[in-house]
Amino acid sequence: METLVIEGGRPLAGLVKVSPAKNAVLPIITASLLAESACELEEVPALADVETICAVIRHLGAGVERRGGGLVITPPDRPATEAPYEFVRQMRASFLVMGPLLARAGRARISLPGGCAIGTRPIDLHLKGFALLGAKIAQTGGYIEARASALTGSRIYLDFPSVGATENIIMAAVLARGQTVIENAAEEPEVVDLANYLNAMGARIKGAGTKLIRIQGVEELHGVTHSIIPDRIEAGSFLVAAAITGGDVVVENVICDHLKPVVAKLQEAGITVEERESNIRVAGNGEIRPVDIKTMPYPGFPTDMQPQLMALMTLAKGTSVVTETVFENRFMHVNELKRMGARIKVAGRTAVVYGVRGLTGARVRATDLRAGAALVLAALRAAGETEIGDVHHLDRGYENLIDKLRSLGAAVRREERR
């Protein structure tokens, strides 16, 4: 088992460049199945999740070639229609192939999805959308099967603005007959990036980034070259890394508008934040003030940054309240932070964080991707050495994490542990 070993107490300093967004590139890779010719993604992060989704679309018949730092994806003329358990169990985003397969092949058989154990994250909204577009849905033997001789545009209201459901329905609707309207759609930047990609391919999508999205079906889509947006969660994680260590870091390749909720909370905590055209400078300046956090769909505070902000609040001078409204099981990092000396009490979806003077190194375990990031941040500040197990979770979402941290002065290494 591989672990990260971090010697804490070193303020980070320097410049770090953010990679393209994991949560944008995964649906965009699956959307490439909709094209009639090859697509090129100019820069694609080297992540475990990217390798998994590439393996899924290869299984479906697509050609995938690494070219420089990007990918060239050649969609099949007739895609296979089944995404088996061994792929989908690894990553929930694999379920995003259902929309493209329904649109291109008229059928799909997908294993029920896996991924991080941070909540139930049901797929019922995906299936509701497909059914309203005319698909017949059945569940047998741990698989979801969907069939449609032809998809037809419809009006679809989402009970919750699910990012995955919004993306999957968009991908199914771009080749459907007539117009599809998605109400209460997810507004995340990653949805906008997907829509921009599809529109460049010839789709007719309006309203992405708002609660009302209109899709006019077209006959076919063509290949394009596309550049992925920066990863706002990676950027936010490095902003917090600078703050928690009392460092001075410039985070390069960011879209500041995407980071407004995180920047606002850092400023509320007394951290110096300077926003520029394509980078943000964060300087820790001593005392950390407590702040309350409530996760919400975009443009609210992102659930994917909740564990990292909680790590910062463990060292605040006072008491903070963290309310998680998106995923019901996203406090799995709490017990690990407590092993490092944090004082946190959890009741349902609320955590009360009592700031302490300092954290100490300990052996801890990353239970999921963002919990792992929170432990890395805590370890960077903690006195002594911290050993973080199950770091494969971090490999899913942070490209070249060790090299980037070392470039800022962190003492971190990866070790094999028997």
Residue pairs with C-beta under 8 A, 6 or more apart in sequence:
1 389
1 390
1 416
1 417
1 418
2 391
2 392
2 414
2 415
2 416
2 417
3 387
3 388
3 389
3 391
3 414
3 415
3 416
3 417
4 376
4 379
4 387
4 388
4 391
4 394
4 402
4 412
4 413
4 414
4 415
5 385
5 386
5 387
5 388
5 412
5 413
5 414
5 415
6 361
6 376
6 379
6 380
6 382
6 385
6 386
6 388
6 410
6 411
6 412
7 361
7 384
7 385
7 411
7 412
8 359
8 361
8 379
8 380
8 381
8 382
8 383
8 384
8 385
8 386
9 381
9 382
9 383
10 245
10 380
10 409
10 410
10 411
11 245
11 246
11 247
11 248
11 284
11 409
12 241
12 242
12 245
12 247
12 248
12 249
12 380
12 405
12 408
12 409
12 410
13 247
13 248
13 249
13 408
13 409
14 249
14 250
14 407
14 408
14 409
15 249
15 250
15 251
15 252
15 279
16 238
16 249
16 250
16 251
16 252
16 404
16 407
16 408
17 252
17 253
17 404
18 230
18 231
18 234
18 235
18 238
18 251
18 252
18 253
18 254
19 45
19 230
19 231
19 234
19 399
19 400
20 43
20 44
20 45
20 227
20 228
20 229
20 230
20 231
21 189
21 190
21 193
21 228
21 229
21 230
21 231
21 232
21 233
21 234
22 45
22 47
22 49
22 50
22 231
22 233
22 234
22 396
22 397
23 163
23 188
23 190
23 231
23 233
23 304
24 189
24 190
24 193
24 194
24 228
24 229
24 231
25 41
25 44
25 45
25 50
25 228
26 49
26 50
26 53
26 93
26 96
27 93
27 96
27 167
27 171
27 190
27 194
28 41
28 193
28 194
28 197
28 226
28 228
29 41
29 44
29 50
29 53
29 54
29 57
29 71
29 73
30 53
30 56
30 57
30 93
30 96
30 97
30 99
30 100
30 171
31 100
31 171
31 194
31 197
31 198
31 201
32 39
32 41
32 57
32 62
32 73
32 75
33 57
33 60
33 62
33 75
33 76
33 79
33 97
33 100
33 101
33 104
34 75
34 100
34 103
34 104
34 171
34 174
34 175
34 198
34 201
34 221
35 75
35 201
35 221
35 222
35 223
35 224
36 75
36 220
36 221
36 222
36 223
37 74
37 75
37 222
37 223
38 63
38 72
38 73
38 74
38 75
38 223
39 72
39 73
39 75
39 201
39 223
39 224
39 225
39 226
40 67
40 70
40 71
40 72
40 73
40 223
40 224
40 225
40 226
41 70
41 71
41 72
41 73
41 225
41 226
41 227
41 228
42 69
42 70
42 225
42 226
42 227
42 228
43 69
43 70
43 227
43 228
44 50
44 69
44 70
44 71
44 228
45 231
45 399
46 399
46 400
47 395
47 396
47 397
47 398
47 399
48 392
48 395
48 396
49 91
49 93
49 396
49 397
52 87
52 90
52 91
52 94
53 91
53 93
53 94
54 64
54 71
55 87
56 83
56 87
56 88
56 94
56 97
57 64
57 73
57 97
58 64
59 80
59 83
59 84
59 87
60 76
60 79
60 80
60 81
60 83
60 97
60 101
61 75
61 76
61 78
61 79
61 80
62 73
62 74
62 75
62 76
62 79
63 72
63 73
63 74
63 76
64 71
64 72
64 73
64 74
65 71
65 72
65 73
65 74
75 104
78 105
79 100
79 101
79 104
79 105
81 101
81 105
81 107
81 108
81 109
82 108
82 109
82 110
82 143
83 94
83 95
83 97
83 98
83 108
83 109
83 110
83 111
84 111
85 111
85 142
87 94
87 111
88 94
88 95
88 110
88 111
88 112
88 113
88 114
89 111
89 113
89 114
90 114
90 115
91 113
91 114
91 115
91 396
92 113
92 114
92 115
92 116
92 121
92 164
93 115
93 164
94 110
94 113
95 110
95 113
95 123
95 126
95 164
95 168
96 164
96 167
96 168
96 171
97 108
97 110
98 108
98 110
98 126
98 130
98 144
98 146
98 168
98 172
99 126
99 130
99 167
99 168
99 169
99 170
99 171
99 172
100 171
100 172
101 107
101 108
101 110
102 108
102 130
102 133
102 135
102 146
102 148
102 151
102 172
103 151
103 171
103 172
103 173
103 174
103 175
103 176
104 175
106 147
106 148
106 149
106 150
107 145
107 146
107 147
107 148
108 144
108 145
108 146
109 143
109 144
109 145
109 146
110 143
110 144
111 142
111 143
111 144
112 123
112 139
112 142
112 143
112 144
113 123
115 121
116 368
116 369
116 370
116 393
117 329
117 332
117 367
117 368
118 327
118 329
118 330
118 332
118 368
118 370
119 326
119 327
119 328
119 329
119 330
120 328
121 164
121 327
123 144
123 164
123 165
125 158
125 159
125 160
125 162
125 165
126 162
126 164
126 165
126 168
126 169
127 137
127 144
127 146
128 156
128 158
128 165
129 156
129 158
129 165
129 168
129 169
129 172
129 182
130 137
130 146
130 148
130 168
130 169
130 172
131 137
132 154
132 155
132 156
133 148
133 151
133 152
133 153
133 154
133 156
133 169
133 172
133 173
133 176
133 180
134 148
134 150
134 151
134 152
134 154
134 176
135 146
135 147
135 148
135 151
135 172
136 146
136 147
136 148
137 144
137 145
137 146
138 144
138 145
138 146
139 145
150 176
150 177
151 172
151 173
151 175
151 176
151 177
151 217
152 176
152 177
152 178
153 173
153 176
153 177
153 178
153 179
153 180
153 181
153 215
153 216
153 217
154 180
154 181
155 180
155 181
155 183
156 169
156 180
156 181
156 182
156 183
157 183
157 184
158 165
158 166
158 182
158 183
158 184
158 185
158 186
159 184
160 184
160 297
161 184
161 185
161 186
161 187
161 211
161 297
162 186
163 186
163 188
163 190
163 191
165 186
166 182
166 185
166 186
166 191
166 213
167 186
167 190
167 191
167 194
169 180
169 182
170 182
170 191
170 194
170 195
170 198
170 205
170 208
170 213
170 215
171 194
171 198
173 180
173 182
173 215
173 217
174 198
174 203
174 204
174 205
174 215
174 217
174 218
174 221
175 217
175 218
175 219
175 220
175 221
176 215
176 217
177 217
178 216
178 217
179 214
179 215
179 216
179 217
180 214
180 215
180 217
181 212
181 213
181 214
181 215
182 212
182 213
182 215
183 211
183 212
184 211
185 191
185 207
185 208
185 210
185 211
185 212
185 213
186 297
186 298
187 209
187 210
187 211
187 297
187 298
187 299
188 297
188 298
189 209
189 229
189 232
189 255
189 258
189 298
190 229
191 208
191 209
192 208
192 209
193 228
193 229
194 208
195 203
195 205
195 208
195 209
195 213
196 208
196 226
197 224
197 226
198 205
198 221
199 205
200 224
200 226
201 221
201 222
201 223
201 224
202 218
202 220
202 221
202 222
203 215
203 218
203 221
204 215
204 216
204 217
204 218
205 213
205 214
205 215
206 213
206 214
206 215
207 213
207 214
229 255
229 258
230 253
230 254
230 255
230 258
232 254
232 255
232 258
232 259
232 262
232 302
233 302
233 304
233 305
233 370
233 397
234 397
234 398
234 399
235 251
235 253
235 254
235 258
235 259
235 280
236 259
236 262
236 302
236 305
236 308
237 305
237 308
237 373
237 377
237 398
238 249
238 251
238 404
239 249
239 251
239 259
239 262
239 263
239 266
239 273
239 280
239 282
240 262
240 266
240 305
240 308
240 309
240 311
240 312
240 377
241 247
241 249
241 376
241 377
241 380
241 405
241 408
242 248
242 249
242 251
242 282
242 283
242 284
243 266
243 269
243 271
243 282
243 284
243 288
243 312
244 284
244 288
244 311
244 312
244 315
244 377
244 378
244 380
244 381
245 284
245 380
245 381
246 284
246 285
246 286
247 282
247 283
247 284
247 408
247 409
248 281
248 282
248 283
248 284
249 281
249 282
249 283
249 408
250 279
250 280
250 281
251 279
251 280
251 281
251 282
252 278
252 279
253 278
253 279
254 278
254 279
254 280
256 263
256 275
256 276
256 280
259 280
260 299
261 299
261 300
261 301
261 302
261 305
262 301
262 302
262 305
262 309
263 273
263 275
263 280
265 291
265 293
265 301
265 309
266 273
266 282
267 273
268 289
268 291
269 288
269 289
269 290
269 291
269 312
269 313
269 316
270 285
270 287
270 288
270 289
271 282
271 283
271 284
271 285
271 288
272 281
272 282
272 283
272 284
272 285
273 280
273 281
273 282
274 280
274 281
274 282
287 317
288 312
288 313
288 315
288 316
288 317
288 355
289 316
289 317
289 318
290 313
290 316
290 317
290 318
290 319
290 320
290 353
290 355
291 309
291 313
291 316
291 320
292 320
292 321
292 322
292 323
293 301
293 306
293 309
293 310
293 313
293 320
293 321
293 322
293 323
294 300
294 301
294 322
294 323
294 325
295 301
295 302
295 303
295 306
295 323
295 324
295 325
295 326
295 330
296 325
296 326
297 326
301 309
303 324
303 325
303 326
303 327
303 330
304 370
305 370
306 322
306 324
306 330
306 370
307 330
307 333
307 370
307 371
307 373
307 374
308 370
308 373
308 374
308 377
309 322
310 320
310 322
310 333
310 334
310 337
310 344
310 351
310 353
310 374
311 333
311 337
311 374
311 375
311 377
311 378
312 377
313 320
313 322
313 353
313 355
314 337
314 342
314 343
314 344
314 353
314 355
314 356
314 359
314 378
315 355
315 356
315 357
315 358
315 359
315 381
316 353
316 355
317 355
318 355
319 352
319 353
319 354
319 355
320 352
320 353
320 355
321 350
321 351
321 352
321 353
322 350
322 351
322 352
322 353
323 349
323 350
323 351
324 330
324 331
324 349
324 350
324 351
325 349
328 349
330 370
331 346
331 351
332 367
332 368
332 371
333 367
333 370
333 371
333 374
333 375
334 342
334 344
334 346
334 351
336 364
336 365
336 366
336 367
336 371
336 375
337 344
337 359
337 364
337 374
337 375
337 378
338 344
339 362
339 363
339 364
340 359
340 360
340 361
340 362
340 364
340 375
340 378
340 379
340 382
340 386
341 356
341 358
341 359
341 360
341 362
341 382
342 353
342 356
342 359
342 378
343 353
343 354
343 355
343 356
344 351
344 352
344 353
344 354
345 351
345 352
345 354
346 352
358 381
358 382
358 383
359 378
359 381
359 382
359 383
360 382
360 383
360 384
361 379
361 382
361 383
361 384
361 385
361 386
361 387
362 382
362 386
362 387
363 386
363 387
363 389
364 375
364 379
364 386
364 387
364 388
364 389
365 388
365 389
365 390
366 372
366 375
366 388
366 389
366 390
366 391
366 393
366 394
367 390
367 393
368 393
369 393
369 394
369 396
369 397
370 397
371 393
372 388
372 390
372 391
372 393
372 394
373 394
373 397
373 398
375 386
375 388
376 388
376 394
376 401
376 405
378 386
379 386
379 388
380 405
380 410
387 417
389 417
391 414
394 401
402 412
402 413
402 414
405 412
406 412
